[in-house]
């Protein structure tokens, strides 16, 4: 965002990005590894912690990897590997 705030928005799989997000988290914190291999975006929401980890490619042309981890108040963790989807044709002119 222009204000510098880090936000995380997500949609249920059946919804498109032109619909209202199902979850909006704000006031994210950025944590980078010392070697620059990973960047983690951490958000607090109610009694849970949401972490989005970006693993940077070691070489040009290699894929980026993204993981989302949710830790609840009982320290139970759920983790998902995210897939990078292509930008829809109707949004290509905005990128």
Secondary structure, 3 states (H helix, E strand, C coil): CCCCCCCEEECCCCCCCCCCCCEEECCCEEEECCCCCEEEEEEEECCEEEEEEEECCCCCCCCCEEEEEEECCCCCEEEEEECCCCCCHHHHHHC
